[in-house]
Amino acid sequence: MQQATILVADDDAVARELLAEALRKEGYTVDAYASGEETIARGRRGNVDLVLTDLRMGAVDGLAVLREFKRMSPDTVVVVLTAFGSLEGAIEAIKQGAYDYLAKPFKKEDIKLVVKRGLEHRRLLQENARFRQELKSREQWSPLVGSSPAMMEVYKLVARVAANKSTVLLQGESGTGKELIARAIHAHGPRRDKPFIPVNCGALPDTLLESEMFGYEKGAFTGAIGNKVGLFESANGGTLFLDEIGDLGKDLQVKLLRVMQDHEVRRVGSTTSTKVDVRIIAATNQNLEQLVKEGRFRDDLYYRLKVVPIVLPSLADRREDIPMLVHHFLQKFSGGANQTVHGLLPETMAILTRYRWPGNVRELENVIERAVSLSHGPLLTPEDLPATIRLGAEAEPDSKQPRCDQTNEAYLTLEEVEKRHLIRVLKETRGNKVKAAKILGIDRRTLYRMAERFGLDLGGDQEEIEKEEGLTG
């Protein structure tokens, strides 16, 4: 495997060479430069994975290096090195797209860790781009996403049944994509150029549903001021998708059975029938066999519908499809006002793959849409997910969680999470210590101690703050 290529930019010769040598010992290919101009010139030749640049150099400083690399090579990770008192510059660098920053002086171990995580970040961005390209290459008609064994069986059945006109019964929990499968069957078959008409059998009272499905003649009932074509006639030559078929009343069950047997429909209030050629695809999240035993669903209609049954797996039973689904929805929702979200952190994906998803794919789609809307960075973090999802994932056994990587190196320590959160709050408050402390739920004395622990200079007189806090607290 080819080692990563790293550029080091620092006008301090001693610091530059020490840093380059430390990284070469880790097996990286390292080129070191004394100016921003030389670093950018090398970057134009391509093949740069990560840049470590000092913030303050000559005419072309670290921010200029950052901006130029973000322009010509967006996937290249840029880490900014800054003097102890340059917090504002570091925050500005983060705002402009730097992956991270390190305050001088720093330990070699800190550099090695940041570089390792930065390269993992780059790998994730490239993997996300590959996912997006793979999704773009899929057939345009098909919104189906997933390659798990369970979904592959579904695809095989869809391919076999699409070419004929057999009645299909789709069974599965809410949110598993039953209508998407019905549309795929229709779009892949000989009726693709004819209407596909969906109707929710549980959305209307039986009297209204009857007139919707079969139509009516003028004067058939109060308010019938003209003739109405029903959905069966409208779908002639095409497909009628009967969703939530288990909610259909007993009288309508009889009429539907008659249409399926005779291939003709009679409008409400009419004495004549009209021939129709309609393919029926029905769907339910209920156990129709149990409803038959309870006398709530006709057994003859059940067997008429169950010519080709297709059972759709729950998302919990196809967790290996979650990464592909997540990237599909990221691509879908990142095209709006928020153009900055390109992927997600490994720990975010771990939460998404561990959670049980009672609402299945529909719930996952809603969660990703919300996360993209609220995210402030290029990768979704656990904090971008609803608390219910995070807590629900924690309650799931580890054995049900697919591995997102082979080691735990991509996971942040609690201390690193705390540091990044502190930087984020300081950035949002533009360095206002009072506001930052209030948001974090701590006093200013604790805020200064945290900053000192992480090597951040907040400015001001810490001793005076501590005296003030001691007198007032």
C-alpha positions as CSV (number, residue, x, y, z in Angstrom):
1,M,0.0,0.0,0.0
2,Q,1.4,3.4,-1.0
3,Q,2.3,5.6,1.9
4,A,0.7,9.0,2.3
5,T,2.5,12.1,1.0
6,I,2.7,15.0,3.5
7,L,4.0,18.6,3.0
8,V,5.4,20.5,5.9
9,A,5.5,24.3,5.6
10,D,7.4,26.3,8.2
11,D,9.9,29.2,7.9
12,D,11.6,28.0,11.1
13,A,14.3,25.6,9.8
14,V,14.8,23.7,13.0
15,A,11.1,23.2,13.6
16,R,10.5,22.2,10.0
17,E,13.2,19.6,9.9
18,L,12.3,18.1,13.3
19,L,8.7,17.7,12.2
20,A,9.6,16.3,8.8
21,E,12.0,13.8,10.3
22,A,9.4,12.6,12.9
23,L,6.9,12.0,10.2
24,R,9.4,10.2,7.9
25,K,10.1,7.8,10.8
26,E,6.4,6.9,10.7
27,G,6.7,5.8,7.1
28,Y,5.2,8.8,5.4
29,T,6.7,10.5,2.3
30,V,7.5,14.1,3.5
31,D,8.5,17.2,1.6
32,A,9.5,20.2,3.7
33,Y,9.4,23.9,2.5
34,A,10.3,27.2,4.1
35,S,7.6,29.3,2.4
36,G,3.9,29.2,1.5
37,E,4.8,29.9,-2.2
38,E,7.0,26.7,-2.4
39,T,4.3,24.6,-0.7
40,I,1.6,25.8,-3.1
41,A,3.9,25.2,-6.1
42,R,4.5,21.6,-4.9
43,G,0.7,21.2,-4.4
44,R,0.0,22.1,-8.0
45,R,1.9,19.0,-9.1
46,G,-0.7,16.9,-7.3
47,N,-0.7,13.8,-5.1
48,V,-0.7,15.5,-1.7
49,D,-2.6,13.8,1.1
50,L,-2.0,16.2,4.0
51,V,-0.4,19.6,4.6
52,L,1.1,20.8,7.9
53,T,1.5,24.6,7.6
54,D,2.7,27.2,10.1
55,L,0.1,30.0,10.4
56,R,2.6,32.9,10.3
57,M,5.1,32.8,7.5
58,G,6.2,35.5,4.9
59,A,4.0,37.1,2.3
60,V,2.0,33.8,1.7
61,D,1.0,32.7,5.2
62,G,-0.7,29.5,6.4
63,L,-4.3,30.8,5.7
64,A,-3.2,31.5,2.1
65,V,-1.8,27.9,1.8
66,L,-5.1,26.6,3.3
67,R,-7.3,28.6,0.8
68,E,-5.2,27.5,-2.2
69,F,-5.2,23.8,-1.3
70,K,-9.0,23.9,-0.7
71,R,-9.4,25.4,-4.1
72,M,-7.1,23.1,-6.1
73,S,-7.4,19.9,-4.0
74,P,-10.4,19.9,-1.7
75,D,-9.7,16.4,-0.4
76,T,-6.2,17.3,0.8
77,V,-6.3,17.6,4.6
78,V,-4.7,20.8,6.0
79,V,-3.5,21.1,9.6
80,V,-2.5,24.5,10.8
81,L,0.4,25.0,13.3
82,T,0.1,28.1,15.4
83,A,2.0,30.0,18.1
84,F,0.5,29.7,21.6
85,G,-1.2,33.1,21.5
86,S,-2.9,32.8,18.1
87,L,-6.3,31.3,19.0
88,E,-8.2,33.7,16.7
89,G,-6.1,32.7,13.7
90,A,-6.6,29.1,14.5
91,I,-10.3,29.5,14.7
92,E,-10.3,31.4,11.4
93,A,-8.4,28.5,9.9
94,I,-11.0,26.0,11.2
95,K,-13.7,28.2,9.7
96,Q,-12.0,28.2,6.3
97,G,-11.8,24.4,6.2
98,A,-8.7,23.4,8.1
99,Y,-9.1,19.9,9.6
100,D,-7.4,20.8,12.9
101,Y,-4.7,23.0,14.4
102,L,-1.9,22.4,16.9
103,A,-0.5,25.1,19.2
104,K,3.2,25.4,19.5
105,P,5.1,23.9,21.3
106,F,3.5,20.5,20.7
107,K,4.5,16.9,21.4
108,K,5.5,14.5,18.7
109,E,2.8,12.1,19.8
110,D,0.2,14.9,19.3
111,I,1.4,15.5,15.7
112,K,1.4,11.7,14.9
113,L,-2.2,11.4,16.2
114,V,-3.5,14.4,14.3
115,V,-1.8,13.2,11.1
116,K,-3.2,9.7,11.5
117,R,-6.7,11.0,12.1
118,G,-6.4,13.6,9.3
119,L,-5.5,10.8,6.8
120,E,-8.4,8.8,8.1
121,H,-10.6,11.8,7.5
122,R,-9.3,12.0,3.9
123,R,-10.0,8.3,3.4
124,L,-13.6,8.8,4.6
125,L,-14.1,11.8,2.2
126,Q,-12.8,9.7,-0.7
127,E,-15.0,6.7,0.3
128,N,-18.0,9.0,0.5
129,A,-17.2,10.3,-3.0
130,R,-17.0,6.7,-4.2
131,F,-20.4,6.0,-2.6
132,R,-21.9,9.1,-4.3
133,Q,-20.5,8.0,-7.7
134,E,-21.8,4.5,-7.2
135,L,-25.2,5.9,-6.5
136,K,-25.1,8.1,-9.6
137,S,-24.3,5.1,-11.7
138,R,-27.4,3.2,-10.7
139,E,-30.3,3.0,-13.1
140,Q,-32.2,6.3,-12.9
141,W,-35.6,4.7,-12.5
142,S,-34.6,2.7,-9.4
143,P,-34.7,4.4,-6.0
144,L,-33.8,1.1,-4.4
145,V,-30.6,1.1,-2.4
146,G,-28.9,-1.9,-0.7
147,S,-26.9,-5.0,-1.6
148,S,-27.5,-7.2,1.5
149,P,-28.5,-10.9,0.9
150,A,-32.0,-10.1,2.0
151,M,-32.4,-7.3,-0.5
152,M,-30.8,-9.3,-3.2
153,E,-33.5,-11.9,-2.8
154,V,-36.1,-9.1,-3.1
155,Y,-34.4,-7.8,-6.3
156,K,-34.5,-11.3,-7.8
157,L,-38.2,-11.7,-7.2
158,V,-38.9,-8.2,-8.6
159,A,-36.9,-9.1,-11.8
160,R,-38.8,-12.4,-12.2
161,V,-42.3,-11.0,-11.5
162,A,-42.0,-7.7,-13.4
163,A,-42.2,-9.3,-16.8
164,N,-45.7,-10.9,-16.2
165,K,-49.0,-9.7,-14.9
166,S,-49.3,-11.8,-11.8
167,T,-50.8,-10.3,-8.7
168,V,-48.1,-9.4,-6.1
169,L,-48.6,-9.1,-2.3
170,L,-45.9,-7.0,-0.6
171,Q,-45.5,-7.6,3.1
172,G,-43.3,-5.8,5.6
173,E,-43.1,-3.2,8.4
174,S,-44.0,0.4,7.8
175,G,-41.2,2.3,6.2
176,T,-39.5,-0.7,4.4
177,G,-40.2,0.7,1.0
178,K,-43.2,-1.3,-0.2
179,E,-44.4,1.4,-2.6
180,L,-40.9,1.7,-4.0
181,I,-40.9,-2.0,-4.8
182,A,-44.3,-1.7,-6.4
183,R,-43.1,1.1,-8.6
184,A,-40.0,-0.8,-9.5
185,I,-42.1,-3.8,-10.6
186,H,-44.3,-1.5,-12.7
187,A,-41.4,0.4,-14.2
188,H,-39.5,-2.8,-15.1
189,G,-42.5,-4.5,-16.8
190,P,-44.4,-4.2,-20.1
191,R,-46.9,-1.8,-18.4
192,R,-44.3,0.8,-17.8
193,D,-45.8,3.3,-20.3
194,K,-49.3,2.9,-18.7
195,P,-50.6,4.5,-15.4
196,F,-49.3,3.5,-12.0
197,I,-52.0,4.5,-9.5
198,P,-51.5,4.2,-5.8
199,V,-54.4,4.2,-3.3
200,N,-54.2,3.9,0.5
201,C,-57.0,1.6,1.6
202,G,-56.8,2.9,5.2
203,A,-57.0,6.6,4.4
204,L,-60.7,6.9,3.5
205,P,-64.0,5.5,4.9
206,D,-65.3,2.5,2.9
207,T,-68.1,4.5,1.3
208,L,-65.7,7.1,-0.1
209,L,-63.1,4.5,-1.0
210,E,-65.7,2.6,-3.0
211,S,-66.6,5.5,-5.1
212,E,-62.9,6.4,-5.6
213,M,-62.0,2.9,-6.6
214,F,-65.0,2.0,-8.8
215,G,-66.4,5.4,-9.8
216,Y,-70.1,6.4,-9.8
217,E,-72.9,7.5,-12.0
218,K,-74.7,10.8,-11.8
219,G,-77.4,10.7,-9.1
220,A,-76.0,7.5,-7.5
221,F,-76.1,9.3,-4.1
222,T,-76.5,12.8,-2.7
223,G,-73.8,15.0,-4.1
224,A,-73.2,12.8,-7.2
225,I,-73.8,15.7,-9.7
226,G,-71.9,14.0,-12.5
227,N,-70.2,10.8,-13.6
228,K,-66.9,9.9,-12.1
229,V,-64.3,7.5,-13.5
230,G,-62.9,5.2,-10.7
231,L,-59.3,4.3,-10.1
232,F,-59.7,0.9,-11.8
233,E,-60.7,2.5,-15.0
234,S,-58.0,5.2,-14.7
235,A,-55.4,2.4,-14.3
236,N,-56.6,0.4,-17.3
237,G,-53.6,-1.2,-19.0
238,G,-51.4,-0.3,-16.1
239,T,-51.0,-1.0,-12.4
240,L,-53.2,-0.3,-9.3
241,F,-51.2,-0.3,-6.1
242,L,-53.5,-1.1,-3.1
243,D,-51.6,0.0,0.0
244,E,-52.7,-1.1,3.5
245,I,-54.9,-3.7,2.0
246,G,-55.6,-5.2,5.4
247,D,-57.7,-2.1,6.3
248,L,-60.2,-2.8,3.5
249,G,-63.7,-3.4,4.9
250,K,-65.6,-6.6,4.3
251,D,-68.0,-5.2,1.7
252,L,-65.2,-3.8,-0.4
253,Q,-63.3,-7.0,-0.1
254,V,-66.2,-8.7,-1.8
255,K,-66.3,-6.1,-4.6
256,L,-62.5,-6.3,-5.1
257,L,-62.6,-10.1,-5.3
258,R,-65.3,-9.8,-8.0
259,V,-63.2,-7.4,-10.1
260,M,-60.2,-9.6,-9.8
261,Q,-62.2,-12.7,-10.9
262,D,-64.2,-11.1,-13.7
263,H,-61.8,-8.4,-14.9
264,E,-64.6,-5.9,-15.0
265,V,-65.8,-3.0,-12.8
266,R,-69.2,-1.6,-12.2
267,R,-69.6,2.0,-11.1
268,V,-71.7,2.9,-8.1
269,G,-75.3,3.4,-9.3
270,S,-74.7,1.7,-12.7
271,T,-76.3,-1.4,-14.1
272,T,-73.5,-2.1,-16.6
273,S,-69.9,-3.3,-16.2
274,T,-66.8,-2.1,-18.0
275,K,-63.9,-4.5,-18.9
276,V,-60.6,-3.5,-17.3
277,D,-57.0,-4.8,-17.6
278,V,-55.3,-3.9,-14.4
279,R,-52.5,-5.5,-12.6
280,I,-53.0,-5.5,-8.8
281,I,-50.1,-5.0,-6.4
282,A,-51.2,-5.0,-2.8
283,A,-49.2,-4.2,0.3
284,T,-49.7,-4.5,4.0
285,N,-47.8,-4.3,7.3
286,Q,-50.4,-6.6,8.9
287,N,-50.4,-10.4,9.2
288,L,-53.2,-11.2,6.6
289,E,-53.1,-14.9,7.5
290,Q,-53.9,-14.0,11.1
291,L,-56.7,-11.6,10.0
292,V,-58.2,-14.5,7.9
293,K,-58.2,-16.7,11.1
294,E,-59.9,-13.9,13.0
295,G,-62.6,-13.6,10.3
296,R,-61.6,-10.0,9.4
297,F,-60.2,-10.8,6.0
298,R,-61.7,-13.1,3.3
299,D,-59.6,-16.2,2.7
300,D,-60.6,-16.3,-1.0
301,L,-59.4,-12.7,-1.5
302,Y,-56.2,-13.5,0.5
303,Y,-55.3,-16.3,-1.8
304,R,-56.1,-14.2,-4.9
305,L,-53.7,-11.5,-3.7
306,K,-51.0,-13.9,-2.6
307,V,-50.1,-15.2,-6.0
308,V,-46.5,-13.9,-5.7
309,P,-45.7,-12.9,-2.1
310,I,-42.6,-10.7,-1.5
311,V,-41.6,-10.1,2.1
312,L,-39.5,-6.9,2.6
313,P,-36.9,-7.1,5.4
314,S,-36.8,-4.6,8.2
315,L,-33.8,-2.3,8.3
316,A,-32.7,-4.0,11.5
317,D,-32.4,-7.2,9.4
318,R,-30.3,-5.6,6.7
319,R,-27.9,-3.4,8.7
320,E,-25.1,-3.9,6.2
321,D,-27.2,-1.7,3.8
322,I,-27.3,1.3,6.2
323,P,-24.0,2.9,5.0
324,M,-25.2,2.8,1.4
325,L,-28.6,4.2,2.4
326,V,-27.0,6.9,4.5
327,H,-24.8,8.1,1.7
328,H,-27.8,8.0,-0.7
329,F,-29.7,10.3,1.6
330,L,-26.7,12.5,2.2
331,Q,-26.4,13.0,-1.6
332,K,-30.2,13.7,-1.8
333,F,-30.3,16.3,1.0
334,S,-26.9,18.0,0.6
335,G,-28.0,19.5,-2.7
336,G,-30.0,22.2,-0.9
337,A,-29.0,25.2,1.2
338,N,-26.4,23.2,3.1
339,Q,-23.7,22.3,0.5
340,T,-21.0,21.5,3.0
341,V,-21.9,18.0,4.2
342,H,-19.9,15.4,2.4
343,G,-20.0,12.4,4.7
344,L,-19.9,11.4,8.4
345,L,-17.5,10.4,11.1
346,P,-17.0,6.7,11.9
347,E,-18.6,7.1,15.3
348,T,-21.7,8.6,13.7
349,M,-22.0,5.7,11.3
350,A,-21.5,3.3,14.3
351,I,-24.5,4.9,16.0
352,L,-26.6,4.7,12.8
353,T,-25.8,1.0,12.2
354,R,-26.4,0.0,15.8
355,Y,-29.8,1.6,16.2
356,R,-32.8,-0.6,15.6
357,W,-34.8,1.7,13.3
358,P,-38.5,0.9,14.2
359,G,-39.5,3.3,11.4
360,N,-37.1,1.6,9.0
361,V,-35.8,3.3,5.9
362,R,-38.3,6.2,6.2
363,E,-37.1,7.0,9.7
364,L,-33.5,6.8,8.6
365,E,-34.2,9.2,5.7
366,N,-35.8,11.7,8.1
367,V,-32.9,11.5,10.5
368,I,-30.3,12.2,7.8
369,E,-32.4,15.1,6.4
370,R,-32.5,16.7,9.9
371,A,-28.8,16.1,10.5
372,V,-27.8,17.7,7.2
373,S,-30.0,20.7,8.0
374,L,-28.4,21.2,11.4
375,S,-24.8,20.3,10.7
376,H,-22.0,22.9,10.7
377,G,-19.2,20.8,9.2
378,P,-18.3,18.6,6.2
379,L,-18.8,15.4,8.2
380,L,-21.9,14.6,10.4
381,T,-21.0,14.1,14.1
382,P,-22.9,12.2,16.7
383,E,-24.1,15.5,18.1
384,D,-25.9,16.1,14.7
385,L,-28.2,13.1,15.5
386,P,-31.3,13.2,17.7
387,A,-30.7,12.2,21.3
388,T,-33.2,9.4,20.9
389,I,-31.1,7.8,18.2
390,R,-27.9,8.1,20.3
391,L,-29.5,6.7,23.4
392,G,-31.3,4.0,21.4
393,A,-28.0,2.9,19.9
394,E,-26.3,2.7,23.3
395,A,-29.0,0.3,24.4
396,E,-28.3,-2.1,21.6
397,P,-25.9,-5.0,22.1
398,D,-22.5,-4.6,20.5
399,S,-22.8,-7.9,18.7
400,K,-25.4,-6.3,16.4
401,Q,-23.1,-3.5,15.3
402,P,-21.2,-4.0,12.0
403,R,-17.6,-3.0,12.1
404,C,-17.0,0.4,10.5
405,D,-13.2,0.0,10.6
406,Q,-10.6,-2.5,11.7
407,T,-9.2,-0.6,14.6
408,N,-10.4,2.0,17.1
409,E,-7.9,4.6,15.8
410,A,-10.6,6.6,14.1
411,Y,-12.5,7.1,17.4
412,L,-12.0,10.3,19.4
413,T,-11.1,10.2,23.1
414,L,-13.4,12.0,25.5
415,E,-10.7,14.6,26.0
416,E,-10.4,15.3,22.3
417,V,-14.2,15.5,22.0
418,E,-14.2,18.0,24.9
419,K,-11.4,20.1,23.2
420,R,-13.2,20.2,19.8
421,H,-16.5,21.2,21.5
422,L,-14.7,24.0,23.4
423,I,-13.2,25.3,20.1
424,R,-16.6,25.1,18.4
425,V,-18.3,27.0,21.1
426,L,-15.6,29.7,21.1
427,K,-15.9,30.0,17.4
428,E,-19.7,30.3,17.6
429,T,-19.4,33.0,20.3
430,R,-16.5,34.8,18.5
431,G,-14.3,34.3,21.5
432,N,-16.8,35.8,24.0
433,K,-15.7,34.1,27.3
434,V,-18.9,34.9,29.2
435,K,-21.2,33.5,26.5
436,A,-19.0,30.5,26.0
437,A,-19.0,29.7,29.7
438,K,-22.8,30.1,29.8
439,I,-23.3,27.7,26.9
440,L,-21.0,25.1,28.4
441,G,-22.6,25.4,31.8
442,I,-19.4,26.3,33.6
443,D,-18.0,29.4,35.3
444,R,-15.2,31.5,33.7
445,R,-12.6,30.1,36.0
446,T,-13.3,26.6,34.8
447,L,-13.3,27.8,31.2
448,Y,-9.8,29.2,31.6
449,R,-8.6,26.0,33.2
450,M,-10.0,24.0,30.3
451,A,-8.3,26.3,27.8
452,E,-5.0,26.0,29.7
453,R,-5.2,22.2,29.7
454,F,-5.8,22.2,25.9
455,G,-3.1,24.8,25.2
456,L,-5.5,27.5,24.2
457,D,-4.9,31.2,25.1
458,L,-8.2,33.0,25.8
459,G,-6.5,36.3,26.6
460,G,-7.3,38.3,29.8
461,D,-6.0,37.9,33.3
462,Q,-6.8,34.5,34.7
463,E,-5.7,35.4,38.2
464,E,-8.1,38.4,38.3
465,I,-10.9,36.2,37.0
466,E,-10.3,33.6,39.7
467,K,-10.3,36.3,42.4
468,E,-13.5,37.7,41.0
469,E,-15.1,34.3,40.9
470,G,-13.9,33.6,44.4
471,L,-15.4,36.8,45.8
472,T,-18.7,36.5,43.9
473,G,-19.1,32.7,44.0
